[in-house]
């Protein structure tokens, strides 16, 4: 069947308009993807690990901390992200996995799991990630991590202990790789403090 000349012209105009629309759509920004670095060294496991088990839950977080972009607060009350840079996983996953690594390296709790598996555990480490960002102090960036932690007895869902942690580490300079290294240092210090607090509080609650 022969298409009328007017209809053919309309089709060509429509196709041209669609092609033009496609070309003006913004391209996806290329990202350098960073792992959360760690300088912590494993410690030897004790002869008699704890008899109770622990599950590490992914921290809850607000919208600006739930993604994979590296968040920066260049001035009060203004949240931004580093252009062209992102984390390998969302920030709450990075924090949960750093805590798991720290507990495994510590060795005092042999029965460890995460909320990915939802295995039975005597206690759960629940938390809210309040900050995981770079903040500028006196013109220099530093990595800031704030975590509100709760140790929960899983059988009764009773909170047996709670504590707020706030750690920071200065970056060597304002470049993204230096800021990432600062995040690693702050994350290691946070994990070390959370491990000590959790082991102490869970042991007391398990008596």
Secondary structure, 3 states (H helix, E strand, C coil): CCCCHHHHHHHHHHHHHHHHHHHHCCCCCCCEEECCCCCCCCCCCCCCCCCCCEEECCCEECHHHCCCEEEEEEECCEEEEEEEEEECCCHHHHHHHHHHHHHHHHCCCCCEEECCCCCCCCEEEEEEEEEEEEEEECCEEEEEEEEEEEEEECCCCEEEEEEEEEEEEECCCCCHHHHHHHHHHHHHHHHHHHHHHHHHHHHHHCC
